[in-house]
Amino acid sequence: MVHRGVEYTVVATSEPDIWEWRYELDGQVKTGRTQTRLAALAARRVQSKIDAALRAGRVSSNHDRSDSLSQPSP
């Protein structure tokens, strides 16, 4: 599946109501598990994690950009 350009997977485990998820963003692989009966809810939870990671990346990259702009050039 793809959310905001990020490919992710959600698969059921042998344990009831436990789902394993995985996505890769900027070369880093993130994995985890979530507990829910519904596959759609497990997918939505991964999408929320992707959204948070994208927001965090945008904030840090904007911060880095503003730091480099505020320094006087030699």
Biopython code that builds the backbone (N, CA, C, O; Angstrom):
import numpy as np
from Bio.PDB.StructureBuilder import StructureBuilder

atoms = [
    (1, "MET", "N", (0.843, -1.171, 0.000)),
    (1, "MET", "CA", (0.000, 0.000, 0.000)),
    (1, "MET", "C", (0.894, 1.240, 0.000)),
    (1, "MET", "O", (2.063, 1.170, 0.379)),
    (2, "VAL", "N", (0.340, 2.367, -0.424)),
    (2, "VAL", "CA", (1.098, 3.611, -0.485)),
    (2, "VAL", "C", (0.279, 4.717, 0.175)),
    (2, "VAL", "O", (-0.915, 4.868, -0.088)),
    (3, "HIS", "N", (0.942, 5.486, 1.034)),
    (3, "HIS", "CA", (0.322, 6.636, 1.693)),
    (3, "HIS", "C", (1.271, 7.817, 1.570)),
    (3, "HIS", "O", (2.401, 7.763, 2.054)),
    (4, "ARG", "N", (0.817, 8.873, 0.927)),
    (4, "ARG", "CA", (1.614, 10.088, 0.715)),
    (4, "ARG", "C", (2.978, 9.792, 0.088)),
    (4, "ARG", "O", (3.986, 10.408, 0.432)),
    (5, "GLY", "N", (2.979, 8.842, -0.829)),
    (5, "GLY", "CA", (4.205, 8.498, -1.536)),
    (5, "GLY", "C", (5.114, 7.541, -0.797)),
    (5, "GLY", "O", (6.206, 7.237, -1.278)),
    (6, "VAL", "N", (4.692, 7.057, 0.364)),
    (6, "VAL", "CA", (5.493, 6.126, 1.163)),
    (6, "VAL", "C", (4.830, 4.752, 1.102)),
    (6, "VAL", "O", (3.662, 4.599, 1.458)),
    (7, "GLU", "N", (5.591, 3.755, 0.645)),
    (7, "GLU", "CA", (5.057, 2.401, 0.581)),
    (7, "GLU", "C", (5.136, 1.768, 1.965)),
    (7, "GLU", "O", (6.141, 1.896, 2.664)),
    (8, "TYR", "N", (4.054, 1.079, 2.353)),
    (8, "TYR", "CA", (4.035, 0.411, 3.649)),
    (8, "TYR", "C", (3.290, -0.910, 3.538)),
    (8, "TYR", "O", (2.514, -1.127, 2.607)),
    (9, "THR", "N", (3.541, -1.791, 4.506)),
    (9, "THR", "CA", (2.844, -3.074, 4.559)),
    (9, "THR", "C", (2.259, -3.266, 5.944)),
    (9, "THR", "O", (2.801, -2.795, 6.944)),
    (10, "VAL", "N", (1.141, -3.967, 5.975)),
    (10, "VAL", "CA", (0.506, -4.376, 7.226)),
    (10, "VAL", "C", (0.104, -5.830, 7.032)),
    (10, "VAL", "O", (-0.655, -6.150, 6.117)),
    (11, "VAL", "N", (0.611, -6.714, 7.891)),
    (11, "VAL", "CA", (0.296, -8.137, 7.764)),
    (11, "VAL", "C", (-0.151, -8.689, 9.108)),
    (11, "VAL", "O", (0.333, -8.283, 10.164)),
    (12, "ALA", "N", (-1.091, -9.628, 9.038)),
    (12, "ALA", "CA", (-1.578, -10.298, 10.240)),
    (12, "ALA", "C", (-0.505, -11.256, 10.749)),
    (12, "ALA", "O", (0.237, -11.851, 9.967)),
    (13, "THR", "N", (-0.436, -11.391, 12.057)),
    (13, "THR", "CA", (0.489, -12.350, 12.662)),
    (13, "THR", "C", (-0.294, -13.589, 13.072)),
    (13, "THR", "O", (-1.512, -13.644, 12.902)),
    (14, "SER", "N", (0.397, -14.572, 13.605)),
    (14, "SER", "CA", (-0.285, -15.771, 14.088)),
    (14, "SER", "C", (-1.037, -15.494, 15.388)),
    (14, "SER", "O", (-1.914, -16.263, 15.781)),
    (15, "GLU", "N", (-0.692, -14.397, 16.049)),
    (15, "GLU", "CA", (-1.400, -14.006, 17.264)),
    (15, "GLU", "C", (-2.699, -13.300, 16.882)),
    (15, "GLU", "O", (-2.702, -12.480, 15.963)),
    (16, "PRO", "N", (-3.791, -13.601, 17.564)),
    (16, "PRO", "CA", (-5.058, -12.949, 17.226)),
    (16, "PRO", "C", (-4.991, -11.433, 17.441)),
    (16, "PRO", "O", (-4.470, -10.957, 18.450)),
    (17, "ASP", "N", (-5.525, -10.695, 16.479)),
    (17, "ASP", "CA", (-5.666, -9.235, 16.575)),
    (17, "ASP", "C", (-4.340, -8.482, 16.635)),
    (17, "ASP", "O", (-4.326, -7.314, 17.022)),
    (18, "ILE", "N", (-3.236, -9.107, 16.266)),
    (18, "ILE", "CA", (-1.932, -8.434, 16.228)),
    (18, "ILE", "C", (-1.503, -8.322, 14.767)),
    (18, "ILE", "O", (-1.535, -9.296, 14.015)),
    (19, "TRP", "N", (-1.100, -7.113, 14.387)),
    (19, "TRP", "CA", (-0.672, -6.813, 13.025)),
    (19, "TRP", "C", (0.743, -6.266, 13.060)),
    (19, "TRP", "O", (1.082, -5.456, 13.923)),
    (20, "GLU", "N", (1.567, -6.710, 12.120)),
    (20, "GLU", "CA", (2.919, -6.163, 11.977)),
    (20, "GLU", "C", (2.917, -5.200, 10.802)),
    (20, "GLU", "O", (2.315, -5.469, 9.763)),
    (21, "TRP", "N", (3.599, -4.073, 10.980)),
    (21, "TRP", "CA", (3.662, -3.065, 9.926)),
    (21, "TRP", "C", (5.105, -2.698, 9.644)),
    (21, "TRP", "O", (5.996, -2.915, 10.465)),
    (22, "ARG", "N", (5.315, -2.134, 8.452)),
    (22, "ARG", "CA", (6.660, -1.744, 8.025)),
    (22, "ARG", "C", (6.532, -0.641, 6.992)),
    (22, "ARG", "O", (5.655, -0.682, 6.129)),
    (23, "TYR", "N", (7.413, 0.347, 7.085)),
    (23, "TYR", "CA", (7.543, 1.341, 6.022)),
    (23, "TYR", "C", (8.972, 1.846, 5.993)),
    (23, "TYR", "O", (9.710, 1.712, 6.969)),
    (24, "GLU", "N", (9.359, 2.431, 4.860)),
    (24, "GLU", "CA", (10.701, 2.982, 4.698)),
    (24, "GLU", "C", (10.573, 4.440, 4.298)),
    (24, "GLU", "O", (9.826, 4.785, 3.383)),
    (25, "LEU", "N", (11.313, 5.291, 4.998)),
    (25, "LEU", "CA", (11.285, 6.719, 4.719)),
    (25, "LEU", "C", (12.706, 7.250, 4.821)),
    (25, "LEU", "O", (13.366, 7.073, 5.845)),
    (26, "ASP", "N", (13.170, 7.889, 3.780)),
    (26, "ASP", "CA", (14.525, 8.456, 3.737)),
    (26, "ASP", "C", (15.597, 7.419, 4.054)),
    (26, "ASP", "O", (16.575, 7.717, 4.739)),
    (27, "GLY", "N", (15.409, 6.204, 3.553)),
    (27, "GLY", "CA", (16.400, 5.158, 3.738)),
    (27, "GLY", "C", (16.347, 4.455, 5.077)),
    (27, "GLY", "O", (17.121, 3.527, 5.314)),
    (28, "GLN", "N", (15.457, 4.871, 5.955)),
    (28, "GLN", "CA", (15.324, 4.222, 7.261)),
    (28, "GLN", "C", (14.054, 3.379, 7.280)),
    (28, "GLN", "O", (12.975, 3.855, 6.926)),
    (29, "VAL", "N", (14.193, 2.123, 7.696)),
    (29, "VAL", "CA", (13.062, 1.215, 7.783)),
    (29, "VAL", "C", (12.494, 1.293, 9.195)),
    (29, "VAL", "O", (13.222, 1.184, 10.181)),
    (30, "LYS", "N", (11.187, 1.483, 9.271)),
    (30, "LYS", "CA", (10.488, 1.509, 10.557)),
    (30, "LYS", "C", (9.547, 0.315, 10.589)),
    (30, "LYS", "O", (8.844, 0.039, 9.617)),
    (31, "THR", "N", (9.539, -0.392, 11.716)),
    (31, "THR", "CA", (8.665, -1.548, 11.873)),
    (31, "THR", "C", (7.994, -1.490, 13.231)),
    (31, "THR", "O", (8.447, -0.791, 14.137)),
    (32, "GLY", "N", (6.913, -2.231, 13.355)),
    (32, "GLY", "CA", (6.239, -2.286, 14.641)),
    (32, "GLY", "C", (5.057, -3.229, 14.598)),
    (32, "GLY", "O", (4.810, -3.920, 13.610)),
    (33, "ARG", "N", (4.340, -3.232, 15.697)),
    (33, "ARG", "CA", (3.158, -4.073, 15.842)),
    (33, "ARG", "C", (2.043, -3.237, 16.440)),
    (33, "ARG", "O", (2.285, -2.302, 17.203)),
    (34, "THR", "N", (0.828, -3.588, 16.083)),
    (34, "THR", "CA", (-0.321, -2.916, 16.662)),
    (34, "THR", "C", (-1.412, -3.943, 16.922)),
    (34, "THR", "O", (-1.493, -4.965, 16.240)),
    (35, "GLN", "N", (-2.242, -3.663, 17.908)),
    (35, "GLN", "CA", (-3.305, -4.591, 18.268)),
    (35, "GLN", "C", (-4.653, -3.989, 17.909)),
    (35, "GLN", "O", (-5.030, -2.928, 18.407)),
    (36, "THR", "N", (-5.364, -4.675, 17.047)),
    (36, "THR", "CA", (-6.723, -4.306, 16.666)),
    (36, "THR", "C", (-7.340, -5.467, 15.906)),
    (36, "THR", "O", (-6.627, -6.278, 15.315)),
    (37, "ARG", "N", (-8.636, -5.546, 15.920)),
    (37, "ARG", "CA", (-9.317, -6.597, 15.160)),
    (37, "ARG", "C", (-9.401, -6.256, 13.677)),
    (37, "ARG", "O", (-9.456, -7.154, 12.837)),
    (38, "LEU", "N", (-9.412, -4.977, 13.352)),
    (38, "LEU", "CA", (-9.681, -4.534, 11.992)),
    (38, "LEU", "C", (-8.406, -4.204, 11.216)),
    (38, "LEU", "O", (-7.562, -3.443, 11.690)),
    (39, "ALA", "N", (-8.273, -4.778, 10.031)),
    (39, "ALA", "CA", (-7.112, -4.494, 9.181)),
    (39, "ALA", "C", (-7.078, -3.023, 8.790)),
    (39, "ALA", "O", (-6.007, -2.420, 8.726)),
    (40, "ALA", "N", (-8.244, -2.446, 8.531)),
    (40, "ALA", "CA", (-8.296, -1.035, 8.128)),
    (40, "ALA", "C", (-7.794, -0.120, 9.242)),
    (40, "ALA", "O", (-7.142, 0.887, 8.966)),
    (41, "LEU", "N", (-8.087, -0.454, 10.481)),
    (41, "LEU", "CA", (-7.610, 0.359, 11.603)),
    (41, "LEU", "C", (-6.094, 0.209, 11.767)),
    (41, "LEU", "O", (-5.404, 1.182, 12.071)),
    (42, "ALA", "N", (-5.584, -0.989, 11.570)),
    (42, "ALA", "CA", (-4.130, -1.195, 11.626)),
    (42, "ALA", "C", (-3.448, -0.356, 10.546)),
    (42, "ALA", "O", (-2.418, 0.267, 10.802)),
    (43, "ALA", "N", (-4.017, -0.340, 9.346)),
    (43, "ALA", "CA", (-3.450, 0.463, 8.256)),
    (43, "ALA", "C", (-3.516, 1.945, 8.600)),
    (43, "ALA", "O", (-2.563, 2.682, 8.345)),
    (44, "ARG", "N", (-4.618, 2.386, 9.170)),
    (44, "ARG", "CA", (-4.759, 3.804, 9.528)),
    (44, "ARG", "C", (-3.721, 4.209, 10.565)),
    (44, "ARG", "O", (-3.205, 5.325, 10.521)),
    (45, "ARG", "N", (-3.414, 3.322, 11.488)),
    (45, "ARG", "CA", (-2.397, 3.625, 12.502)),
    (45, "ARG", "C", (-1.020, 3.799, 11.863)),
    (45, "ARG", "O", (-0.251, 4.671, 12.268)),
    (46, "VAL", "N", (-0.715, 2.979, 10.875)),
    (46, "VAL", "CA", (0.565, 3.123, 10.172)),
    (46, "VAL", "C", (0.580, 4.436, 9.393)),
    (46, "VAL", "O", (1.593, 5.135, 9.369)),
    (47, "GLN", "N", (-0.530, 4.766, 8.763)),
    (47, "GLN", "CA", (-0.621, 6.030, 8.028)),
    (47, "GLN", "C", (-0.388, 7.214, 8.958)),
    (47, "GLN", "O", (0.262, 8.186, 8.574)),
    (48, "SER", "N", (-0.911, 7.140, 10.168)),
    (48, "SER", "CA", (-0.687, 8.211, 11.148)),
    (48, "SER", "C", (0.789, 8.322, 11.512)),
    (48, "SER", "O", (1.312, 9.424, 11.673)),
    (49, "LYS", "N", (1.455, 7.184, 11.641)),
    (49, "LYS", "CA", (2.892, 7.198, 11.937)),
    (49, "LYS", "C", (3.678, 7.803, 10.773)),
    (49, "LYS", "O", (4.632, 8.551, 10.986)),
    (50, "ILE", "N", (3.281, 7.480, 9.557)),
    (50, "ILE", "CA", (3.936, 8.054, 8.382)),
    (50, "ILE", "C", (3.727, 9.562, 8.356)),
    (50, "ILE", "O", (4.665, 10.317, 8.103)),
    (51, "ASP", "N", (2.498, 10.002, 8.618)),
    (51, "ASP", "CA", (2.211, 11.443, 8.653)),
    (51, "ASP", "C", (3.093, 12.147, 9.678)),
    (51, "ASP", "O", (3.645, 13.211, 9.400)),
    (52, "ALA", "N", (3.225, 11.553, 10.862)),
    (52, "ALA", "CA", (4.049, 12.154, 11.916)),
    (52, "ALA", "C", (5.515, 12.208, 11.493)),
    (52, "ALA", "O", (6.195, 13.205, 11.737)),
    (53, "ALA", "N", (6.002, 11.147, 10.865)),
    (53, "ALA", "CA", (7.399, 11.123, 10.413)),
    (53, "ALA", "C", (7.632, 12.167, 9.325)),
    (53, "ALA", "O", (8.678, 12.815, 9.304)),
    (54, "LEU", "N", (6.675, 12.333, 8.430)),
    (54, "LEU", "CA", (6.810, 13.348, 7.382)),
    (54, "LEU", "C", (6.793, 14.752, 7.976)),
    (54, "LEU", "O", (7.563, 15.617, 7.556)),
    (55, "ARG", "N", (5.920, 14.978, 8.949)),
    (55, "ARG", "CA", (5.888, 16.290, 9.617)),
    (55, "ARG", "C", (7.197, 16.554, 10.334)),
    (55, "ARG", "O", (7.733, 17.659, 10.251)),
    (56, "ALA", "N", (7.723, 15.562, 11.037)),
    (56, "ALA", "CA", (8.983, 15.725, 11.772)),
    (56, "ALA", "C", (10.124, 16.012, 10.805)),
    (56, "ALA", "O", (10.985, 16.842, 11.098)),
    (57, "GLY", "N", (10.144, 15.348, 9.673)),
    (57, "GLY", "CA", (11.185, 15.584, 8.676)),
    (57, "GLY", "C", (11.094, 16.966, 8.073)),
    (57, "GLY", "O", (12.113, 17.608, 7.817)),
    (58, "ARG", "N", (9.873, 17.427, 7.845)),
    (58, "ARG", "CA", (9.678, 18.758, 7.271)),
    (58, "ARG", "C", (10.087, 19.830, 8.266)),
    (58, "ARG", "O", (10.708, 20.820, 7.879)),
    (59, "VAL", "N", (9.754, 19.658, 9.532)),
    (59, "VAL", "CA", (10.118, 20.634, 10.562)),
    (59, "VAL", "C", (11.625, 20.695, 10.715)),
    (59, "VAL", "O", (12.193, 21.785, 10.779)),
    (60, "SER", "N", (12.293, 19.529, 10.776)),
    (60, "SER", "CA", (13.749, 19.548, 10.960)),
    (60, "SER", "C", (14.447, 20.084, 9.718)),
    (60, "SER", "O", (15.453, 20.784, 9.836)),
    (61, "SER", "N", (13.932, 19.769, 8.520)),
    (61, "SER", "CA", (14.589, 20.287, 7.320)),
    (61, "SER", "C", (14.357, 21.786, 7.197)),
    (61, "SER", "O", (15.248, 22.495, 6.729)),
    (62, "ASN", "N", (13.205, 22.294, 7.595)),
    (62, "ASN", "CA", (12.967, 23.737, 7.594)),
    (62, "ASN", "C", (13.861, 24.413, 8.615)),
    (62, "ASN", "O", (14.371, 25.505, 8.366)),
    (63, "HIS", "N", (14.056, 23.777, 9.759)),
    (63, "HIS", "CA", (14.918, 24.332, 10.802)),
    (63, "HIS", "C", (16.356, 24.408, 10.296)),
    (63, "HIS", "O", (17.032, 25.420, 10.484)),
    (64, "ASP", "N", (16.822, 23.339, 9.653)),
    (64, "ASP", "CA", (18.185, 23.330, 9.111)),
    (64, "ASP", "C", (18.347, 24.417, 8.051)),
    (64, "ASP", "O", (19.372, 25.098, 8.005)),
    (65, "ARG", "N", (17.349, 24.574, 7.213)),
    (65, "ARG", "CA", (17.419, 25.564, 6.149)),
    (65, "ARG", "C", (17.465, 26.972, 6.733)),
    (65, "ARG", "O", (18.225, 27.812, 6.250)),
    (66, "SER", "N", (16.667, 27.246, 7.762)),
    (66, "SER", "CA", (16.655, 28.590, 8.338)),
    (66, "SER", "C", (17.969, 28.882, 9.063)),
    (66, "SER", "O", (18.426, 30.025, 9.080)),
    (67, "ASP", "N", (18.576, 27.855, 9.661)),
    (67, "ASP", "CA", (19.868, 28.061, 10.316)),
    (67, "ASP", "C", (20.934, 28.449, 9.302)),
    (67, "ASP", "O", (21.748, 29.336, 9.559)),
    (68, "SER", "N", (20.930, 27.787, 8.155)),
    (68, "SER", "CA", (21.961, 28.092, 7.161)),
    (68, "SER", "C", (21.718, 29.460, 6.527)),
    (68, "SER", "O", (22.668, 30.114, 6.096)),
    (69, "LEU", "N", (20.477, 29.895, 6.465)),
    (69, "LEU", "CA", (20.183, 31.200, 5.881)),
    (69, "LEU", "C", (20.525, 32.343, 6.822)),
    (69, "LEU", "O", (20.852, 33.443, 6.375)),
    (70, "SER", "N", (20.451, 32.090, 8.125)),
    (70, "SER", "CA", (20.670, 33.174, 9.077)),
    (70, "SER", "C", (22.148, 33.461, 9.321)),
    (70, "SER", "O", (22.492, 34.495, 9.894)),
    (71, "GLN", "N", (23.023, 32.554, 8.890)),
    (71, "GLN", "CA", (24.452, 32.768, 9.103)),
    (71, "GLN", "C", (25.011, 33.652, 7.990)),
    (71, "GLN", "O", (24.717, 33.422, 6.816)),
    (72, "PRO", "N", (25.798, 34.640, 8.336)),
    (72, "PRO", "CA", (26.369, 35.502, 7.296)),
    (72, "PRO", "C", (27.358, 34.722, 6.443)),
    (72, "PRO", "O", (28.073, 33.852, 6.940)),
    (73, "SER", "N", (27.392, 35.036, 5.178)),
    (73, "SER", "CA", (28.332, 34.356, 4.291)),
    (73, "SER", "C", (29.698, 35.030, 4.389)),
    (73, "SER", "O", (29.785, 36.247, 4.549)),
    (74, "PRO", "N", (30.765, 34.231, 4.293)),
    (74, "PRO", "CA", (32.126, 34.790, 4.436)),
    (74, "PRO", "C", (32.553, 35.632, 3.265)),
    (74, "PRO", "O", (33.665, 36.158, 3.257)),
]
sb = StructureBuilder()
sb.init_structure("model")
sb.init_model(0)
sb.init_chain("A")
sb.init_seg("    ")
for serial, (resi, resn, name, xyz) in enumerate(atoms, 1):
    if name == "N":
        sb.init_residue(resn, " ", resi, " ")
    sb.init_atom(name, np.array(xyz, "f"), 0.0, 1.0, " ", f" {name:<3s}", serial, name[0])
structure = sb.get_structure()
